Structure formats: structure tokens, C-alpha cells
């Protein structure tokens, strides 16, 4: 079983989300998460598993992650979209675990 745990600090809102992904067959990825964000928490019942092969080779707006989160998430720039997809990618063995980040300087 391949597993990944990610912590996403969404930025100025101050909300942190912990995402757990796991796959026994490197294709179907189970997803669970805990979030301080009330919008993201509304997606818990719908965002429970995906087929990584289908999910990761679609255009971003066609993915289950984007379709489910977009129903509840009011901010298009929220990094959770990418966080969930990176977790799926790692759990499916399609990427090695490596931190990703966005830095903003004024």
C-alpha cells in the first residue's frame, strides 16, 4: 500500500488542511481529509476515492477533485485543488513524494 499525507496551508485565510491518500493497487486512491475550512469540509462525503489513471490525465476542470471542490470552494486560487491532486499522484506511485510550494514577495 502506498500512502501520502499532505498538509496544505491555504494562505491568507489561515486555514490548514491535512490530506491522506492511499492506494493498494496503485490505481484506486482512497482520500480522507481534515480541514479548518468550512467550505472544504462540505466535500467530505463526495471526495472519498478516485481512479488515479482517469483523474491525472484529464484537463484540470474535468477532474473529480475540481468538480467536487468547486461546488463548495469560493476561491479559485485555493491551493487545495493542487494539494489533493498531488496526494493522488503520490499514492498511485506516479510521482515521488516531494514538497511543492508557492512563495510570494512584495
MODELLER restraints for C-alpha pairs under 7 A, 6 or more apart:
rsr = mdl.restraints
at = mdl.atoms
rsr.add(forms.Gaussian(group=physical.xy_distance, feature=features.Distance(at['CA:1:A'], at['CA:22:A']), mean=6.74, stdev=0.5))
rsr.add(forms.Gaussian(group=physical.xy_distance, feature=features.Distance(at['CA:1:A'], at['CA:23:A']), mean=5.57, stdev=0.5))
rsr.add(forms.Gaussian(group=physical.xy_distance, feature=features.Distance(at['CA:1:A'], at['CA:24:A']), mean=4.32, stdev=0.5))
rsr.add(forms.Gaussian(group=physical.xy_distance, feature=features.Distance(at['CA:2:A'], at['CA:22:A']), mean=5.58, stdev=0.5))
rsr.add(forms.Gaussian(group=physical.xy_distance, feature=features.Distance(at['CA:2:A'], at['CA:23:A']), mean=5.43, stdev=0.5))
rsr.add(forms.Gaussian(group=physical.xy_distance, feature=features.Distance(at['CA:2:A'], at['CA:24:A']), mean=6.50, stdev=0.5))
rsr.add(forms.Gaussian(group=physical.xy_distance, feature=features.Distance(at['CA:2:A'], at['CA:91:A']), mean=5.12, stdev=0.5))
rsr.add(forms.Gaussian(group=physical.xy_distance, feature=features.Distance(at['CA:3:A'], at['CA:21:A']), mean=5.59, stdev=0.5))
rsr.add(forms.Gaussian(group=physical.xy_distance, feature=features.Distance(at['CA:3:A'], at['CA:22:A']), mean=4.19, stdev=0.5))
rsr.add(forms.Gaussian(group=physical.xy_distance, feature=features.Distance(at['CA:3:A'], at['CA:23:A']), mean=6.54, stdev=0.5))
rsr.add(forms.Gaussian(group=physical.xy_distance, feature=features.Distance(at['CA:3:A'], at['CA:91:A']), mean=5.09, stdev=0.5))
rsr.add(forms.Gaussian(group=physical.xy_distance, feature=features.Distance(at['CA:4:A'], at['CA:20:A']), mean=5.77, stdev=0.5))
rsr.add(forms.Gaussian(group=physical.xy_distance, feature=features.Distance(at['CA:4:A'], at['CA:21:A']), mean=5.23, stdev=0.5))
rsr.add(forms.Gaussian(group=physical.xy_distance, feature=features.Distance(at['CA:4:A'], at['CA:22:A']), mean=6.41, stdev=0.5))
rsr.add(forms.Gaussian(group=physical.xy_distance, feature=features.Distance(at['CA:4:A'], at['CA:87:A']), mean=6.02, stdev=0.5))
rsr.add(forms.Gaussian(group=physical.xy_distance, feature=features.Distance(at['CA:4:A'], at['CA:90:A']), mean=6.44, stdev=0.5))
rsr.add(forms.Gaussian(group=physical.xy_distance, feature=features.Distance(at['CA:4:A'], at['CA:91:A']), mean=5.83, stdev=0.5))
rsr.add(forms.Gaussian(group=physical.xy_distance, feature=features.Distance(at['CA:5:A'], at['CA:19:A']), mean=5.59, stdev=0.5))
rsr.add(forms.Gaussian(group=physical.xy_distance, feature=features.Distance(at['CA:5:A'], at['CA:20:A']), mean=4.54, stdev=0.5))
rsr.add(forms.Gaussian(group=physical.xy_distance, feature=features.Distance(at['CA:5:A'], at['CA:21:A']), mean=6.47, stdev=0.5))
rsr.add(forms.Gaussian(group=physical.xy_distance, feature=features.Distance(at['CA:6:A'], at['CA:18:A']), mean=5.65, stdev=0.5))
rsr.add(forms.Gaussian(group=physical.xy_distance, feature=features.Distance(at['CA:6:A'], at['CA:19:A']), mean=5.10, stdev=0.5))
rsr.add(forms.Gaussian(group=physical.xy_distance, feature=features.Distance(at['CA:6:A'], at['CA:20:A']), mean=6.54, stdev=0.5))
rsr.add(forms.Gaussian(group=physical.xy_distance, feature=features.Distance(at['CA:6:A'], at['CA:87:A']), mean=6.75, stdev=0.5))
rsr.add(forms.Gaussian(group=physical.xy_distance, feature=features.Distance(at['CA:7:A'], at['CA:16:A']), mean=6.93, stdev=0.5))
rsr.add(forms.Gaussian(group=physical.xy_distance, feature=features.Distance(at['CA:7:A'], at['CA:17:A']), mean=5.71, stdev=0.5))
rsr.add(forms.Gaussian(group=physical.xy_distance, feature=features.Distance(at['CA:7:A'], at['CA:18:A']), mean=4.47, stdev=0.5))
rsr.add(forms.Gaussian(group=physical.xy_distance, feature=features.Distance(at['CA:7:A'], at['CA:19:A']), mean=6.35, stdev=0.5))
rsr.add(forms.Gaussian(group=physical.xy_distance, feature=features.Distance(at['CA:8:A'], at['CA:16:A']), mean=5.61, stdev=0.5))
rsr.add(forms.Gaussian(group=physical.xy_distance, feature=features.Distance(at['CA:8:A'], at['CA:17:A']), mean=5.19, stdev=0.5))
rsr.add(forms.Gaussian(group=physical.xy_distance, feature=features.Distance(at['CA:8:A'], at['CA:18:A']), mean=6.38, stdev=0.5))
rsr.add(forms.Gaussian(group=physical.xy_distance, feature=features.Distance(at['CA:8:A'], at['CA:80:A']), mean=6.64, stdev=0.5))
rsr.add(forms.Gaussian(group=physical.xy_distance, feature=features.Distance(at['CA:8:A'], at['CA:83:A']), mean=6.63, stdev=0.5))
rsr.add(forms.Gaussian(group=physical.xy_distance, feature=features.Distance(at['CA:9:A'], at['CA:15:A']), mean=6.24, stdev=0.5))
rsr.add(forms.Gaussian(group=physical.xy_distance, feature=features.Distance(at['CA:9:A'], at['CA:16:A']), mean=4.59, stdev=0.5))
rsr.add(forms.Gaussian(group=physical.xy_distance, feature=features.Distance(at['CA:9:A'], at['CA:17:A']), mean=6.66, stdev=0.5))
rsr.add(forms.Gaussian(group=physical.xy_distance, feature=features.Distance(at['CA:10:A'], at['CA:16:A']), mean=6.15, stdev=0.5))
rsr.add(forms.Gaussian(group=physical.xy_distance, feature=features.Distance(at['CA:10:A'], at['CA:78:A']), mean=6.17, stdev=0.5))
rsr.add(forms.Gaussian(group=physical.xy_distance, feature=features.Distance(at['CA:10:A'], at['CA:79:A']), mean=5.92, stdev=0.5))
rsr.add(forms.Gaussian(group=physical.xy_distance, feature=features.Distance(at['CA:10:A'], at['CA:80:A']), mean=7.00, stdev=0.5))
rsr.add(forms.Gaussian(group=physical.xy_distance, feature=features.Distance(at['CA:15:A'], at['CA:36:A']), mean=5.19, stdev=0.5))
rsr.add(forms.Gaussian(group=physical.xy_distance, feature=features.Distance(at['CA:15:A'], at['CA:37:A']), mean=5.53, stdev=0.5))
rsr.add(forms.Gaussian(group=physical.xy_distance, feature=features.Distance(at['CA:16:A'], at['CA:35:A']), mean=5.96, stdev=0.5))
rsr.add(forms.Gaussian(group=physical.xy_distance, feature=features.Distance(at['CA:16:A'], at['CA:36:A']), mean=5.71, stdev=0.5))
rsr.add(forms.Gaussian(group=physical.xy_distance, feature=features.Distance(at['CA:17:A'], at['CA:33:A']), mean=6.93, stdev=0.5))
rsr.add(forms.Gaussian(group=physical.xy_distance, feature=features.Distance(at['CA:17:A'], at['CA:34:A']), mean=5.69, stdev=0.5))
rsr.add(forms.Gaussian(group=physical.xy_distance, feature=features.Distance(at['CA:17:A'], at['CA:35:A']), mean=4.12, stdev=0.5))
rsr.add(forms.Gaussian(group=physical.xy_distance, feature=features.Distance(at['CA:17:A'], at['CA:36:A']), mean=6.33, stdev=0.5))
rsr.add(forms.Gaussian(group=physical.xy_distance, feature=features.Distance(at['CA:18:A'], at['CA:33:A']), mean=5.50, stdev=0.5))
rsr.add(forms.Gaussian(group=physical.xy_distance, feature=features.Distance(at['CA:18:A'], at['CA:34:A']), mean=5.32, stdev=0.5))
rsr.add(forms.Gaussian(group=physical.xy_distance, feature=features.Distance(at['CA:18:A'], at['CA:35:A']), mean=6.32, stdev=0.5))
rsr.add(forms.Gaussian(group=physical.xy_distance, feature=features.Distance(at['CA:19:A'], at['CA:32:A']), mean=5.99, stdev=0.5))
rsr.add(forms.Gaussian(group=physical.xy_distance, feature=features.Distance(at['CA:19:A'], at['CA:33:A']), mean=4.36, stdev=0.5))
rsr.add(forms.Gaussian(group=physical.xy_distance, feature=features.Distance(at['CA:19:A'], at['CA:34:A']), mean=6.70, stdev=0.5))
rsr.add(forms.Gaussian(group=physical.xy_distance, feature=features.Distance(at['CA:19:A'], at['CA:84:A']), mean=6.99, stdev=0.5))
rsr.add(forms.Gaussian(group=physical.xy_distance, feature=features.Distance(at['CA:20:A'], at['CA:31:A']), mean=5.84, stdev=0.5))
rsr.add(forms.Gaussian(group=physical.xy_distance, feature=features.Distance(at['CA:20:A'], at['CA:32:A']), mean=5.24, stdev=0.5))
rsr.add(forms.Gaussian(group=physical.xy_distance, feature=features.Distance(at['CA:20:A'], at['CA:33:A']), mean=5.93, stdev=0.5))
rsr.add(forms.Gaussian(group=physical.xy_distance, feature=features.Distance(at['CA:21:A'], at['CA:29:A']), mean=6.34, stdev=0.5))
rsr.add(forms.Gaussian(group=physical.xy_distance, feature=features.Distance(at['CA:21:A'], at['CA:30:A']), mean=5.53, stdev=0.5))
rsr.add(forms.Gaussian(group=physical.xy_distance, feature=features.Distance(at['CA:21:A'], at['CA:31:A']), mean=4.71, stdev=0.5))
rsr.add(forms.Gaussian(group=physical.xy_distance, feature=features.Distance(at['CA:21:A'], at['CA:32:A']), mean=6.58, stdev=0.5))
rsr.add(forms.Gaussian(group=physical.xy_distance, feature=features.Distance(at['CA:21:A'], at['CA:87:A']), mean=5.83, stdev=0.5))
rsr.add(forms.Gaussian(group=physical.xy_distance, feature=features.Distance(at['CA:21:A'], at['CA:88:A']), mean=6.15, stdev=0.5))
rsr.add(forms.Gaussian(group=physical.xy_distance, feature=features.Distance(at['CA:21:A'], at['CA:91:A']), mean=5.85, stdev=0.5))
rsr.add(forms.Gaussian(group=physical.xy_distance, feature=features.Distance(at['CA:22:A'], at['CA:29:A']), mean=5.46, stdev=0.5))
rsr.add(forms.Gaussian(group=physical.xy_distance, feature=features.Distance(at['CA:22:A'], at['CA:30:A']), mean=5.25, stdev=0.5))
rsr.add(forms.Gaussian(group=physical.xy_distance, feature=features.Distance(at['CA:22:A'], at['CA:31:A']), mean=6.86, stdev=0.5))
rsr.add(forms.Gaussian(group=physical.xy_distance, feature=features.Distance(at['CA:22:A'], at['CA:91:A']), mean=5.15, stdev=0.5))
rsr.add(forms.Gaussian(group=physical.xy_distance, feature=features.Distance(at['CA:23:A'], at['CA:29:A']), mean=4.65, stdev=0.5))
rsr.add(forms.Gaussian(group=physical.xy_distance, feature=features.Distance(at['CA:23:A'], at['CA:30:A']), mean=6.23, stdev=0.5))
rsr.add(forms.Gaussian(group=physical.xy_distance, feature=features.Distance(at['CA:23:A'], at['CA:91:A']), mean=5.54, stdev=0.5))
rsr.add(forms.Gaussian(group=physical.xy_distance, feature=features.Distance(at['CA:23:A'], at['CA:92:A']), mean=6.10, stdev=0.5))
rsr.add(forms.Gaussian(group=physical.xy_distance, feature=features.Distance(at['CA:26:A'], at['CA:91:A']), mean=6.72, stdev=0.5))
rsr.add(forms.Gaussian(group=physical.xy_distance, feature=features.Distance(at['CA:26:A'], at['CA:92:A']), mean=4.07, stdev=0.5))
rsr.add(forms.Gaussian(group=physical.xy_distance, feature=features.Distance(at['CA:26:A'], at['CA:93:A']), mean=6.02, stdev=0.5))
rsr.add(forms.Gaussian(group=physical.xy_distance, feature=features.Distance(at['CA:27:A'], at['CA:51:A']), mean=5.61, stdev=0.5))
rsr.add(forms.Gaussian(group=physical.xy_distance, feature=features.Distance(at['CA:27:A'], at['CA:52:A']), mean=5.18, stdev=0.5))
rsr.add(forms.Gaussian(group=physical.xy_distance, feature=features.Distance(at['CA:27:A'], at['CA:53:A']), mean=6.23, stdev=0.5))
rsr.add(forms.Gaussian(group=physical.xy_distance, feature=features.Distance(at['CA:27:A'], at['CA:92:A']), mean=5.54, stdev=0.5))
rsr.add(forms.Gaussian(group=physical.xy_distance, feature=features.Distance(at['CA:28:A'], at['CA:49:A']), mean=6.81, stdev=0.5))
rsr.add(forms.Gaussian(group=physical.xy_distance, feature=features.Distance(at['CA:28:A'], at['CA:50:A']), mean=5.73, stdev=0.5))
rsr.add(forms.Gaussian(group=physical.xy_distance, feature=features.Distance(at['CA:28:A'], at['CA:51:A']), mean=4.55, stdev=0.5))
rsr.add(forms.Gaussian(group=physical.xy_distance, feature=features.Distance(at['CA:28:A'], at['CA:52:A']), mean=6.00, stdev=0.5))
rsr.add(forms.Gaussian(group=physical.xy_distance, feature=features.Distance(at['CA:29:A'], at['CA:49:A']), mean=5.33, stdev=0.5))
rsr.add(forms.Gaussian(group=physical.xy_distance, feature=features.Distance(at['CA:29:A'], at['CA:50:A']), mean=5.43, stdev=0.5))
rsr.add(forms.Gaussian(group=physical.xy_distance, feature=features.Distance(at['CA:29:A'], at['CA:51:A']), mean=6.28, stdev=0.5))
rsr.add(forms.Gaussian(group=physical.xy_distance, feature=features.Distance(at['CA:29:A'], at['CA:52:A']), mean=6.41, stdev=0.5))
rsr.add(forms.Gaussian(group=physical.xy_distance, feature=features.Distance(at['CA:29:A'], at['CA:88:A']), mean=6.28, stdev=0.5))
rsr.add(forms.Gaussian(group=physical.xy_distance, feature=features.Distance(at['CA:29:A'], at['CA:91:A']), mean=6.59, stdev=0.5))
rsr.add(forms.Gaussian(group=physical.xy_distance, feature=features.Distance(at['CA:29:A'], at['CA:92:A']), mean=6.70, stdev=0.5))
rsr.add(forms.Gaussian(group=physical.xy_distance, feature=features.Distance(at['CA:30:A'], at['CA:48:A']), mean=5.85, stdev=0.5))
rsr.add(forms.Gaussian(group=physical.xy_distance, feature=features.Distance(at['CA:30:A'], at['CA:49:A']), mean=4.31, stdev=0.5))
rsr.add(forms.Gaussian(group=physical.xy_distance, feature=features.Distance(at['CA:30:A'], at['CA:50:A']), mean=6.85, stdev=0.5))
rsr.add(forms.Gaussian(group=physical.xy_distance, feature=features.Distance(at['CA:31:A'], at['CA:47:A']), mean=6.75, stdev=0.5))
rsr.add(forms.Gaussian(group=physical.xy_distance, feature=features.Distance(at['CA:31:A'], at['CA:48:A']), mean=4.74, stdev=0.5))
rsr.add(forms.Gaussian(group=physical.xy_distance, feature=features.Distance(at['CA:31:A'], at['CA:49:A']), mean=5.28, stdev=0.5))
rsr.add(forms.Gaussian(group=physical.xy_distance, feature=features.Distance(at['CA:32:A'], at['CA:48:A']), mean=6.19, stdev=0.5))
rsr.add(forms.Gaussian(group=physical.xy_distance, feature=features.Distance(at['CA:35:A'], at['CA:41:A']), mean=6.23, stdev=0.5))
rsr.add(forms.Gaussian(group=physical.xy_distance, feature=features.Distance(at['CA:39:A'], at['CA:72:A']), mean=5.31, stdev=0.5))
rsr.add(forms.Gaussian(group=physical.xy_distance, feature=features.Distance(at['CA:39:A'], at['CA:73:A']), mean=5.51, stdev=0.5))
rsr.add(forms.Gaussian(group=physical.xy_distance, feature=features.Distance(at['CA:40:A'], at['CA:69:A']), mean=6.72, stdev=0.5))
rsr.add(forms.Gaussian(group=physical.xy_distance, feature=features.Distance(at['CA:40:A'], at['CA:72:A']), mean=6.44, stdev=0.5))
rsr.add(forms.Gaussian(group=physical.xy_distance, feature=features.Distance(at['CA:40:A'], at['CA:73:A']), mean=6.24, stdev=0.5))
rsr.add(forms.Gaussian(group=physical.xy_distance, feature=features.Distance(at['CA:42:A'], at['CA:72:A']), mean=6.60, stdev=0.5))
rsr.add(forms.Gaussian(group=physical.xy_distance, feature=features.Distance(at['CA:43:A'], at['CA:68:A']), mean=6.48, stdev=0.5))
rsr.add(forms.Gaussian(group=physical.xy_distance, feature=features.Distance(at['CA:43:A'], at['CA:69:A']), mean=6.29, stdev=0.5))
rsr.add(forms.Gaussian(group=physical.xy_distance, feature=features.Distance(at['CA:46:A'], at['CA:68:A']), mean=6.85, stdev=0.5))
rsr.add(forms.Gaussian(group=physical.xy_distance, feature=features.Distance(at['CA:47:A'], at['CA:68:A']), mean=6.81, stdev=0.5))
rsr.add(forms.Gaussian(group=physical.xy_distance, feature=features.Distance(at['CA:52:A'], at['CA:88:A']), mean=6.46, stdev=0.5))
rsr.add(forms.Gaussian(group=physical.xy_distance, feature=features.Distance(at['CA:52:A'], at['CA:89:A']), mean=6.96, stdev=0.5))
rsr.add(forms.Gaussian(group=physical.xy_distance, feature=features.Distance(at['CA:52:A'], at['CA:92:A']), mean=6.39, stdev=0.5))
rsr.add(forms.Gaussian(group=physical.xy_distance, feature=features.Distance(at['CA:55:A'], at['CA:63:A']), mean=5.48, stdev=0.5))
rsr.add(forms.Gaussian(group=physical.xy_distance, feature=features.Distance(at['CA:55:A'], at['CA:64:A']), mean=6.78, stdev=0.5))
rsr.add(forms.Gaussian(group=physical.xy_distance, feature=features.Distance(at['CA:60:A'], at['CA:66:A']), mean=6.73, stdev=0.5))
rsr.add(forms.Gaussian(group=physical.xy_distance, feature=features.Distance(at['CA:61:A'], at['CA:67:A']), mean=6.70, stdev=0.5))
rsr.add(forms.Gaussian(group=physical.xy_distance, feature=features.Distance(at['CA:65:A'], at['CA:81:A']), mean=6.59, stdev=0.5))
rsr.add(forms.Gaussian(group=physical.xy_distance, feature=features.Distance(at['CA:66:A'], at['CA:81:A']), mean=6.34, stdev=0.5))
rsr.add(forms.Gaussian(group=physical.xy_distance, feature=features.Distance(at['CA:89:A'], at['CA:95:A']), mean=5.77, stdev=0.5))
rsr.add(forms.Gaussian(group=physical.xy_distance, feature=features.Distance(at['CA:90:A'], at['CA:96:A']), mean=5.95, stdev=0.5))
rsr.add(forms.Gaussian(group=physical.xy_distance, feature=features.Distance(at['CA:90:A'], at['CA:97:A']), mean=5.97, stdev=0.5))
